[in-house]
Amino acid sequence: MKTSYTELTLPALQGSSLLGFMASLGAFRTLATLPEGSDVRMRWVPRGGSYCPVLRLPSPTAPEVIVEKLHAALRG
């Protein structure tokens, strides 16, 4: 059985920067606390001499919708 999912790369958040690393963890934690985010995963991929996070969500969702949910959760 193949499971579909969505991956969202966050290239602006570089793992070599403490601020970028912490922001990545914050985005991951915020999405993981949402009801539909029970199986959110994060991995790091090399990009531009550093690493950037890739968030993986368990269902197919447009990246714009993920960003809107993240924004709404952080605003509230």
C-alpha positions, 0 to 999 in steps of 0.5 A: 500500500502506497501512502501519499504525502507532501514535502515542503522544503524551507530553503530560507532556513539554513541549518548552519545558522542558529536562528534558522535551525531554531525556526525550523524546529519551531515550524516542525513543532507547530505543524506537529501539534495540529490535529492533522499533523500527527505524523509530520517528519523533518529531514535535512538536505544539503543546499548551498553549502549548508543544510535546509529542512524538508517537512513531510506531511502525511497527506497530499496538501498544497504548499500554500495551504501548509504555510497558511495553517502554520501562519494561523497556528502561530498567529493564534 
